[in-house]
Amino acid sequence: MRRSAACILILLLTCSLLAGTGITAQGRGQAVLTDDSVRHAFTHNPAFITSSDFSLHIPIQTRVHNVTGILGSDFTGNIKGIMSGDARRMATSILDILRSFNGRMDLLEVEEGLSFTLKGLGAGVFLRQKAVTYDGSLGMRFALEMEAELDWGLGWRWDLDNGYTIAAGLVNRTRIGLRTSLVGVDTVVDFLLDPPSALDISLEEDIANSFDIGTYFCLPYGFSTSFVVRDIGPDGNTATIDTAFGWKGSLSILSLSLEAGLKGWSSIRDEVDLMKSLDAGLSLGITSLLSISAGIDGGYPSFGIDLELLCFAISAAWYWQDYGVVYGLAPRDVLSIEIALLID
């Protein structure tokens, strides 16, 4: 079991380095509740299940956290050290890359998915792997988190007169999570220096079920609004409420989408909570192939770019997350890349 766990650990970390929830949404500061795109149906608003009579979405994405901190080290030299095959040089390079991590922080994350919709019915399966760091310096510890999620949903849409549209949807989520026990950086170094030595790793399992309910209202002159209740569980205590207002317009080959909203607004108690809840973003489309976006999520900026070629979509986003015990104390940037087969 120990040797198998060690192999799984190394395999997942390797896949994280090589592989490429919703990169498009991250580039817009998560402000896509009124975007009316089927690609956001399972991640942001279940009402979008009805955005297309048929759709197929197969994304593969990767996220590298604390990019500025990693590049601030001798990045080129460290990568050469990791690829050198020399155990001591590999260990030294890994420690140098991780020196800017402190406390509980995400390191690498990979997600694969497959979802489809058909005339108001939808289903999807998503797999996620994440490497997480704890503490810091020579006391740093690691854990791997793996999650499988199975979603299914229903949607309804009514197109009314004078440009009005009403849509509603429900998505049920079943999540199965696995998390390894914490492994110290000194143990990892010892393993690299002496591969036959075993890593003492145990697994923890977690199963959860919840559902989201979403609505979308399209109004005349390009305006729209949405209301989503998410994470409704058996006891109802974890449910949150999101709402947003948006506008879309186009001129010749250009199109513009704007949105502002609040996530979890029912839990806002002060100015800090308000800042954390604010989502705002814009997307500028240049023909139907290319769009650039920017936004604010929880007080931090985000930037994105999307390119669609035939039935393939390539997206990239650069944004910030807060890891501090006190808000604003420890922001870290994240670089995300996604390649997806998208038919709608």
N, C-alpha and C positions, 0 to 999 in steps of 0.2 A: 504493500500500500504506500509506504513512504517513497519508494523508488518511482512508483507510478505518479504520485503527486508531484514529485520533482520534475518528471518529464512533462507533465501537464503545465507546470509553471513556466518552464523554459519555452515550450511550444507556444503558449499564449503570448508571452512577451515578444517572441520572434514575430508572430503574426501581427502583433500590434505595430511593430516597426515597419512591416512590409505592406500591410493592407491600406487601402484607401477607404437630436431628433428634430430632423428637418434642418438641413444646412441653410436652405433658403430662408427659413424663419429666423435662424440665428443671425444672419446678416442684416435682417430688418429689425433687430431688437425684439424678436418674438411677436411682433405686431402683425399677425396674419389672421386674426379672428374674423375679419371681414373680406378676406382675399378670395373666397369662393372658388378654391382650387381643390380638387380631389386629393392632391398629394398631402394636404393638411388634415384630412378627415380623421385619421387615427391618432394624430399628435396634438391637434389644437381644437378643432370644432367638428363634432360628429355630424352636424347638419350638412357638411360638404360631401357626404356619401352620395348625395343626389346631384352633385355638380356635373356628373357625366353619366350617360346611360351605361357605359362600360369603361373600365380602366384597369390597367395592370401596372404595378409599380414595384421594381426590384432595385433597391438602393444598397450600395456598399459604401460605408463612410468610416473615416478615421479622424480622431481628434488628438492633437498633441498639446498638452497643457504646459503653462509656464514657458512659453516659447522664448520670450525675451531673456529669461534667466538661463535657459539652456544655451542660447546663442551667445550669451555673455561670457561663457567659459571658452576655453580653446576648443570650439566645436569641431573644426576640421581634424585637429590632432586627436581629439577624443574618439571621433568616429573611426579614424584609422586604428586607434588603440583597441577599440571593441572588435574590429574586423581582423585584427592581427593574428588572433589565435593564441597569443601568448597570455597565459592566465593572469600573471601579475599586472601586465600592462592593461588587460581588459578590466581588472578590478579597479585599478587606479583611475582609468577613464570614466568608469561608471560612477565612482565616488565624486569625481570632479563635476560631472554633469548634474548630480543630485544635490550639490552643496547649497543651491538656492531654494530648495524645497524645505518647508518647515511646517510642522503641525500636520493635520489631516488635509492632504491635497491629492487631487487626481493627477495621474502621471500620463497614462496612455489609455485610449478608449477606442474600441472597434465595434461597429454595429452592422449587421446584415439583416435585410428584411425582404418580405414578399407579401404584397397585399393586392386585393382586387375588389372592384365594386361592379354590381350588375343590377341596374334598374331599382335602386333603393336598398339593395342588400350588399353587405361588405364583410370581408374577413381578411385577417392578416396574421402573420407570424414574424416575430422579431427576436433576434439573438444579439446579446450585448456582452462584451468582455471588457473589463476595466482593471487596470493596475493602479493601486492607491498607496500613497506613502503616509506614514504616521511619524510624529516626533520630528527629529532633525539631527543633522551632523552625524557623528558616529553612533548615536543612539537611534538612528532611523530604522523603522520597521516597514515591511511591505505586506500587502494582502491583495489577493485577486478576487474580484467580484464577477460572477457570471450569472446572466439572467436570460430566461426564455419567456416570452410573452405571447399569448394567444388572444387575439381580439376578434370579435364579431359584432356587427352592428346593423341597424335598420335606419332608413331615412325616408322622409316625406317632403314633397315640394309642391307648392301651389303658385302658379304664375297667374297674376291677377291683371286687371286692366290698368292703363296709365303708368306702366313701368314698375308696378309693385310686385315683389316676389316674397313669399314666406317659405322658409325651409326649417326643418327640425330633424334631429337625429339622436340616436342613442348608441353608444359603444360600450360593450362589456369587456373587461380586461381580466385575464387570469395570468398571474406572474409566478414563476418558480425561480427562486434565486439560490445560488450557492456562493458561499464566501469562505475563503481559506483562513486558517488561523494566521496570526501575525508572525512574520519571519524577520529577524534582525538583519541589518545590513552586514554585520560581521559574519553571520551564518552564511549569507550568500557569497561573501568573499571567500570564506573557507571552502565552500562548495566549488567555486571556480578554480581555486588553487588545488583542490583535491577532489575531483569529480566522483570518485567512488563513495565518498562520505554521503550519508543520507540526510535529507531535509525532513525534519519532523513536522509534518503538515497534517492538520485535520480539517474537515469540511463542516460547515454549518448550513442548514437548509431552511428556506423560508418560502411559504406559499401564501399568496394574497389574492383576493378577488375584489374588484370594484367596477363601477361604471360611471360614464360621463353622459350628460344630457346637454345638447347644444341647440341653439336657435340662430337663425340668420334672417335679417329683414333687408331686402333691397328696395330702396326708395327712388323716386324720380331724381333726375339731374346728377346721377352718379353717387349719391349718398347711400350709406348702409350702416347697419348696427348689428351687433351680435351679443348674445348672453349665453354663458356656458357655466354649468355646475359640474365640477369634476371631482374625481376621487370619492365618490359616494360609496361607503363601505357598509358592512353589516350594522355597525353602531351609529353611523352617520356623523361621528365626531370629527373625521378628517376631511370632510367635504369643504371645498373652496369655491368661490364664485368669481368669475372673470367677466368683464364686459368691455366693449370697444366700439368706437365710431370711426367710419372710414369714408373715403371719397376716391373715385376713379374718374379719369378723363383721358382723352386722346386727341392728338392733332397730327395729321399726316402719319409719318412712320414712328412718331413718339407717343408714349403713353406714360401716365403718372398715377401712382397709387399712394395715398396717404392714410395713416391710421394712428390713433392714440387710444389707449385704454388702461384699465387697471386690472391686475390679477390678484386674486385673494383679497378683494377690497373689503369684504365683510370682517376681516381681521385687522384693519388699519386702526391704530390707536394714537399714533403721533407722526411727526414730520419724517422720521426715519422710516417708519413703516410705509408711509406714502411714497417716499423716494424708491424704496425697494419694489413697490407694487407697480410703478409706472412703466408702461411699455409704449414706445412711439417709434414709428419708422416710415420710410418712404422708399419707393422703388421706381426707377426711371427705366422704361423699356425703350430700346433702340431697335426698331423692327421687332419681329417676333422671335428673333434668335438670341438677342443679347439684352441683359438688364443689369443695372448696377443698383445697389441699395445701401442704406445706412439707417441707423436707429439708435435708440437708447433703451437699455434693459436694466432695470434696477439701479439707475444712475450711472451706468457705464456704457461707453459707446460700442458700436458694432459696425462692421462694413462687410459687404458681400458682393459677389458677382455670379451670374448664372448664364450659362451658354447652352442652348438647345440645338442639337443637330439631328435631324430626322427624328428617331424615337429615343435618342439618348440625351440625357441632361447631365451637365458637369457643373457643380457648384462649389464655391469656396467661401469661407467666412472667417473673419478675424474679430474676436470680441473678448470681453473681460468678464471675469467672475470674481466675487468677493469671498475670501477664505479667512477673514479676520474674525476674532472673537468680538471685536468692536467694529461696526460697519465702517468701511473705508480704510481700515488699517492694513489689509493685505490683499490688494487686487492682483490678479494674475491673468495674463492673456492666454487665449486659446486659438489655435489654428485648426480649422476643420476643412476637410475635402470630401466630396461625395461624387460618385459616378453612379448613374441610375439608368435603367431601362424604364421609360415612361410612355405608356400608350393610353391616350384618353380622347 
